[in-house]
């Protein structure tokens, strides 16, 4: 019986193992940590954002800053609808939330982990944790995988290690061309009096731009203890991951907290001023932002909170609106989610045949997941790439 060694016990590795034909192959998963499926466990705040309700491959690839061209053919063979069917066949109920993210009905990532463990147990897949791969050697048609706990012979290797520097070095030593990895999906570190002590304040729709890169993004925004986060920031960090690394994470951003133009905000202010002349500016609810944020805007704009709206000068109104619609911040550094860390970079995509995820240069060698120079914005897209790529590998091996 031919031996398949899957290196990396994460999303792609397990999905591949769960779809392989166990009557044709002896399958072993080698995982360097003491636990498998660690990213699946912490994804979506422990709920596991399995995929995203975007069922048209041409639409779906737009969420991938790197790998979008290559993934079009992959998603045309296995897309989020197929992922939902796969789990449904295994009695795992999924639900689509208002923002189109898909989670298990149970709201627990353990449900997803359990189904993978059941499937691999049923197929008698051997799972070896605390097996750290040191080297892979090719000899003829086979591979020798050298770990800290002995050697393994493989007829086929499926490399799904994620993007740890060590795993990238191992694969580079096999002759793969690499794109240097840089973080993607990170939050911006900002020290500014406007944000101080307002952690947890959120904005339903904000606009972010990085003038230096002539790029902009919109979406929900969140003030954190260290600066700004939320989908708008994470999206722009993913699309500009390489450029921001070149800037050493030191740059200026412009934020429009209202997603309204200066003209629209001015018109709303003047209308409110006319209707509520006697109200104090502190009590005025002109824009849909939290009261705490409004008070801070007045504070940083140096405006007396007890002043009646009728007495707010044109200059003062301009200052308030500029702070809401055109606020500039200096970003000095980034914070990544340690557990949900995503990188841009990895194996150069020209090295891979996307019909079956095999190496173009090494026979019987497949790759999937974050080891490739493919990444996506948040929302279940990174997992979907793992499921689709892993499924293709399993199909290819099952039909050999």
C-alpha positions as CSV (number, residue, x, y, z in Angstrom):
1,X,0.0,0.0,0.0
2,X,1.4,3.4,-1.0
3,X,2.3,5.8,1.9
4,X,1.1,9.4,2.0
5,X,2.7,11.7,4.6
6,X,0.9,14.9,5.3
7,X,3.2,17.4,6.9
8,X,1.1,19.8,9.0
9,X,-2.0,19.0,11.1
10,X,-4.0,22.1,10.3
11,X,-7.1,22.9,8.2
12,X,-5.6,21.9,4.8
13,X,-3.8,18.8,6.1
14,X,-6.9,17.4,7.9
15,X,-9.4,18.2,5.1
16,X,-7.1,16.4,2.6
17,X,-6.8,13.4,4.9
18,X,-10.6,13.3,5.4
19,X,-11.1,13.1,1.6
20,X,-8.4,10.6,0.7
21,X,-9.2,7.0,-0.2
22,X,-8.0,4.9,2.7
23,X,-8.3,1.7,0.7
24,X,-5.6,2.9,-1.6
25,X,-3.2,4.6,0.8
26,X,-1.7,4.5,4.3
27,X,-2.0,8.1,5.5
28,X,0.1,9.7,8.3
29,X,-0.2,13.3,9.5
30,X,2.9,14.7,11.2
31,X,2.3,17.8,13.4
32,X,5.0,19.5,15.3
33,X,2.8,20.9,18.1
34,X,1.1,18.8,20.8
35,X,-2.4,19.8,19.4
36,X,-3.7,19.6,15.9
37,X,-6.1,22.1,14.2
38,X,-5.0,25.0,16.4
39,X,-6.0,27.7,14.0
40,X,-9.4,26.1,13.5
41,X,-9.9,26.1,17.3
42,X,-9.3,29.8,17.7
43,X,-10.8,31.0,14.4
44,X,-13.8,33.4,14.7
45,X,-13.3,33.9,18.4
46,X,-13.5,30.1,19.0
47,X,-16.6,29.7,16.8
48,X,-14.7,28.8,13.6
49,X,-15.6,30.9,10.6
50,X,-15.7,27.9,8.3
51,X,-16.3,29.8,5.0
52,X,-18.2,32.7,3.4
53,X,-21.5,32.7,1.5
54,X,-20.1,33.7,-1.8
55,X,-20.9,31.0,-4.3
56,X,-19.6,32.5,-7.6
57,X,-15.9,31.8,-8.1
58,X,-15.4,35.0,-10.0
59,X,-16.8,37.0,-7.1
60,X,-15.0,34.9,-4.5
61,X,-11.5,35.5,-5.9
62,X,-11.9,39.2,-5.3
63,X,-11.3,38.6,-1.6
64,X,-7.8,37.3,-2.2
65,X,-5.0,40.0,-2.5
66,X,-2.6,37.2,-3.6
67,X,-3.6,34.1,-5.5
68,X,-6.8,35.4,-7.0
69,X,-6.0,34.4,-10.6
70,X,-4.8,30.9,-9.7
71,X,-7.8,30.2,-7.4
72,X,-10.4,30.8,-10.1
73,X,-9.9,27.3,-11.5
74,X,-9.6,25.8,-8.0
75,X,-12.9,27.4,-6.8
76,X,-14.7,26.4,-10.1
77,X,-14.2,22.8,-8.9
78,X,-14.9,23.2,-5.1
79,X,-16.4,26.4,-3.7
80,X,-18.2,27.4,-0.4
81,X,-21.4,25.7,-1.5
82,X,-19.5,22.4,-1.8
83,X,-17.9,23.0,1.7
84,X,-21.4,23.4,3.1
85,X,-22.5,20.2,1.4
86,X,-19.5,18.4,2.7
87,X,-20.3,19.3,6.3
88,X,-24.0,18.7,5.8
89,X,-23.3,15.1,4.7
90,X,-21.5,14.6,8.0
91,X,-24.4,16.0,10.0
92,X,-22.7,19.3,10.9
93,X,-25.2,22.1,10.6
94,X,-23.8,25.4,9.4
95,X,-25.5,28.9,9.4
96,X,-25.0,32.0,7.3
97,X,-24.8,35.1,9.4
98,X,-25.9,38.6,8.3
99,X,-22.5,39.5,7.1
100,X,-22.3,36.3,5.0
101,X,-19.8,34.6,7.3
102,X,-20.6,30.9,7.8
103,X,-20.3,29.3,11.3
104,X,-21.4,26.0,12.8
105,X,-24.9,26.2,14.3
106,X,-23.2,25.1,17.6
107,X,-21.1,28.3,17.6
108,X,-18.2,26.1,18.6
109,X,-15.0,25.3,16.7
110,X,-14.9,22.0,18.5
111,X,-17.8,20.8,16.3
112,X,-15.5,21.3,13.2
113,X,-12.5,19.7,15.0
114,X,-14.6,16.7,16.1
115,X,-15.8,16.0,12.5
116,X,-12.2,16.0,11.2
117,X,-11.0,13.7,14.0
118,X,-14.0,11.3,13.4
119,X,-13.3,11.2,9.6
120,X,-9.6,10.6,10.0
121,X,-10.2,8.0,12.7
122,X,-12.7,6.2,10.5
123,X,-10.0,6.2,7.7
124,X,-7.4,4.9,10.2
125,X,-5.2,8.0,9.5
126,X,-2.2,7.9,11.9
127,X,-1.8,11.3,13.6
128,X,1.6,11.9,15.1
129,X,1.9,15.1,17.2
130,X,5.2,16.5,18.6
131,X,6.8,15.3,15.3
132,X,8.9,18.2,14.1
133,X,10.2,17.8,10.6
134,X,13.9,18.6,10.2
135,X,14.5,17.7,6.6
136,X,12.9,16.0,3.6
137,X,15.1,14.0,1.2
138,X,14.1,12.7,-2.2
139,X,15.5,9.4,-3.3
140,X,14.2,8.0,-6.6
141,X,10.4,8.0,-6.5
142,X,10.2,8.2,-2.7
143,X,10.9,10.7,0.1
144,X,12.5,10.3,3.5
145,X,11.0,12.6,6.1
146,X,13.4,13.2,9.0
147,X,11.8,14.3,12.2
148,X,12.9,14.7,15.8
149,X,11.3,11.3,16.5
150,X,12.6,9.2,13.7
151,X,12.3,8.9,9.9
152,X,9.3,8.2,7.7
153,X,9.3,6.9,4.1
154,X,6.7,8.5,1.8
155,X,5.5,7.7,-1.8
156,X,3.6,11.0,-1.7
157,X,4.1,14.2,0.3
158,X,1.4,16.7,1.0
159,X,2.9,19.9,2.5
160,X,0.4,21.9,4.6
161,X,2.6,23.4,7.3
162,X,1.3,27.0,7.2
163,X,3.8,29.8,7.0
164,X,6.2,29.2,9.9
165,X,9.8,30.3,8.9
166,X,11.2,26.9,9.7
167,X,8.7,25.1,7.4
168,X,9.4,27.6,4.6
169,X,13.2,27.0,5.0
170,X,12.7,23.2,4.7
171,X,10.7,23.6,1.5
172,X,13.1,26.1,0.1
173,X,16.0,23.6,0.5
174,X,14.0,21.3,-1.9
175,X,14.5,23.9,-4.6
176,X,11.2,25.8,-4.3
177,X,11.2,29.4,-5.3
178,X,9.9,31.5,-2.4
179,X,8.3,34.9,-2.0
180,X,9.6,36.5,1.3
181,X,6.7,36.2,3.9
182,X,5.3,39.4,5.5
183,X,2.4,39.7,7.9
184,X,-1.1,40.3,6.5
185,X,-4.3,41.0,8.5
186,X,-3.0,43.3,11.3
187,X,-4.2,46.2,13.3
188,X,-2.6,49.6,13.3
189,X,-0.7,50.9,16.4
190,X,-1.6,54.6,16.9
191,X,-1.0,56.9,19.8
192,X,-3.4,59.9,19.5
193,X,-5.4,61.8,22.1
194,X,-8.6,61.3,20.1
195,X,-8.4,57.5,20.6
196,X,-7.1,57.5,24.2
197,X,-9.3,55.5,26.7
198,X,-12.0,54.8,24.1
199,X,-11.1,51.1,23.4
200,X,-14.2,49.2,22.4
201,X,-15.8,52.2,20.6
202,X,-17.0,51.1,17.1
203,X,-18.2,52.7,13.9
204,X,-20.6,50.9,11.6
205,X,-19.2,52.3,8.4
206,X,-15.9,54.2,8.2
207,X,-13.5,55.0,5.3
208,X,-9.8,54.6,5.7
209,X,-7.2,55.8,3.2
210,X,-3.4,55.6,3.0
211,X,-2.5,58.7,0.9
212,X,1.1,57.6,0.3
213,X,-0.1,54.4,-1.3
214,X,-3.2,56.0,-3.0
215,X,-5.4,53.3,-1.5
216,X,-8.7,53.3,0.4
217,X,-11.0,50.8,2.1
218,X,-14.3,51.0,4.0
219,X,-16.2,49.0,6.5
220,X,-16.7,48.7,10.3
221,X,-14.0,50.3,12.4
222,X,-13.0,49.6,16.0
223,X,-10.9,51.6,18.5
224,X,-8.6,49.3,20.5
225,X,-6.2,49.8,23.4
226,X,-3.3,50.1,20.9
227,X,-5.0,52.0,18.0
228,X,-7.4,51.0,15.3
229,X,-8.8,47.7,14.1
230,X,-12.0,46.2,12.6
231,X,-12.7,45.0,9.1
232,X,-11.8,48.2,7.3
233,X,-8.3,48.2,8.8
234,X,-7.8,44.4,8.4
235,X,-8.8,44.6,4.7
236,X,-6.4,47.5,3.9
237,X,-3.6,45.7,5.8
238,X,-4.2,42.6,3.7
239,X,-4.3,44.3,0.3
240,X,-1.3,46.5,1.1
241,X,0.7,43.9,3.2
242,X,3.8,44.0,1.0
243,X,3.8,47.8,0.6
244,X,3.3,48.4,4.4
245,X,6.2,46.0,5.2
246,X,8.4,48.2,2.9
247,X,7.2,51.3,4.8
248,X,8.3,49.5,8.0
249,X,4.7,50.0,9.3
250,X,5.3,53.7,9.7
251,X,2.9,55.8,7.6
252,X,-0.1,58.2,7.8
253,X,-3.7,57.3,7.4
254,X,-6.8,59.4,7.0
255,X,-10.0,58.3,8.6
256,X,-13.6,59.4,7.9
257,X,-15.5,58.1,10.9
258,X,-18.9,59.0,9.3
259,X,-18.5,57.8,5.8
260,X,-20.0,61.1,4.7
261,X,-18.4,63.9,2.7
262,X,-17.5,67.2,4.4
263,X,-20.4,68.8,2.5
264,X,-22.9,66.2,3.7
265,X,-21.7,66.5,7.3
266,X,-21.8,70.3,7.1
267,X,-25.3,70.3,5.8
268,X,-26.4,67.9,8.6
269,X,-24.7,70.2,11.2
270,X,-26.4,73.4,9.8
271,X,-29.8,71.7,9.7
272,X,-29.4,70.6,13.3
273,X,-28.2,74.1,14.3
274,X,-31.3,75.6,12.8
275,X,-33.7,73.1,14.5
276,X,-32.1,73.0,18.0
277,X,-30.4,76.4,18.6
278,X,-30.7,76.3,22.4
279,X,-29.2,72.8,22.9
280,X,-25.7,72.7,24.2
281,X,-23.2,71.2,21.8
282,X,-22.4,68.4,24.3
283,X,-26.0,67.3,24.3
284,X,-26.4,67.4,20.5
285,X,-26.9,64.2,18.7
286,X,-26.0,65.4,15.2
287,X,-24.2,62.3,13.9
288,X,-24.6,58.5,14.6
289,X,-21.5,58.1,16.8
290,X,-21.3,57.2,20.5
291,X,-21.7,59.9,23.1
292,X,-18.2,59.2,24.5
293,X,-16.7,59.7,21.1
294,X,-18.6,62.9,20.5
295,X,-17.4,64.3,23.8
296,X,-13.8,63.5,22.9
297,X,-14.2,65.2,19.5
298,X,-15.3,68.3,21.3
299,X,-12.5,68.0,23.8
300,X,-9.8,67.6,21.1
301,X,-11.4,70.4,19.0
302,X,-11.1,72.7,22.1
303,X,-14.8,73.5,22.1
304,X,-16.7,74.5,25.3
305,X,-19.2,71.6,25.8
306,X,-21.8,74.0,27.4
307,X,-21.9,76.3,24.4
308,X,-25.3,76.5,22.7
309,X,-25.4,75.1,19.2
310,X,-26.6,78.5,17.9
311,X,-23.3,80.1,19.1
312,X,-21.0,77.5,17.4
313,X,-18.9,79.5,15.0
314,X,-18.2,78.5,11.4
315,X,-14.6,77.9,12.3
316,X,-15.6,75.6,15.2
317,X,-17.9,73.7,13.0
318,X,-15.2,73.2,10.5
319,X,-12.8,71.9,13.2
320,X,-15.4,69.4,14.4
321,X,-16.2,68.1,10.9
322,X,-12.5,67.8,9.9
323,X,-11.9,65.7,13.0
324,X,-14.9,63.4,12.0
325,X,-14.4,63.2,8.3
326,X,-10.7,63.9,7.6
327,X,-8.8,62.9,10.7
328,X,-5.1,62.1,10.0
329,X,-3.3,59.6,12.3
330,X,0.3,58.5,12.4
331,X,0.7,54.7,12.4
332,X,3.8,53.4,14.1
333,X,3.8,49.7,14.1
334,X,1.3,46.8,13.9
335,X,-0.3,44.2,16.1
336,X,-1.2,40.8,14.7
337,X,-3.6,38.3,16.1
338,X,-1.0,35.7,17.3
339,X,-3.4,32.8,17.0
340,X,-5.1,33.8,13.8
341,X,-1.9,35.1,12.2
342,X,-2.0,35.2,8.4
343,X,1.0,35.9,6.1
344,X,1.5,37.1,2.6
345,X,4.4,35.3,0.9
346,X,5.5,31.6,0.8
347,X,5.9,29.3,-2.2
348,X,5.9,31.2,-5.4
349,X,2.7,30.3,-7.3
350,X,4.5,29.7,-10.5
351,X,5.9,26.5,-8.8
352,X,2.4,24.9,-8.5
353,X,0.1,23.2,-11.0
354,X,-3.3,24.5,-9.9
355,X,-5.2,21.7,-11.6
356,X,-4.2,19.4,-8.7
357,X,-2.0,21.5,-6.4
358,X,1.1,19.5,-7.3
359,X,4.7,20.8,-7.6
360,X,5.7,21.4,-11.2
361,X,9.3,20.4,-10.4
362,X,9.0,17.6,-7.8
363,X,7.0,14.5,-8.6
364,X,4.5,13.2,-6.0
365,X,4.7,16.4,-4.0
366,X,1.6,18.5,-3.3
367,X,1.1,21.8,-1.4
368,X,-1.9,23.5,0.1
369,X,-2.8,26.2,2.6
370,X,-0.8,29.1,3.9
371,X,2.6,27.7,2.8
372,X,1.6,29.1,-0.6
373,X,1.8,32.8,-1.5
374,X,-2.0,33.0,-1.2
375,X,-4.0,34.9,1.5
376,X,-7.3,36.6,1.9
377,X,-9.2,39.2,3.9
378,X,-11.1,38.0,7.0
379,X,-14.4,36.3,6.7
380,X,-13.7,32.6,6.2
381,X,-11.8,33.0,2.9
382,X,-8.5,31.7,4.1
383,X,-10.1,28.5,5.3
384,X,-12.0,28.2,2.0
385,X,-8.7,28.2,0.1
386,X,-7.5,25.4,2.3
387,X,-10.6,23.3,1.8
388,X,-10.6,23.8,-2.0
389,X,-6.9,23.1,-2.5
390,X,-6.9,20.1,-0.1
391,X,-10.0,18.6,-1.9
392,X,-8.2,18.9,-5.3
393,X,-5.2,17.1,-3.9
394,X,-7.4,14.3,-2.5
395,X,-9.3,13.9,-5.8
396,X,-6.0,13.7,-7.8
397,X,-4.6,11.0,-5.6
398,X,-7.8,9.1,-5.4
399,X,-7.9,8.9,-9.2
400,X,-4.3,7.8,-9.8
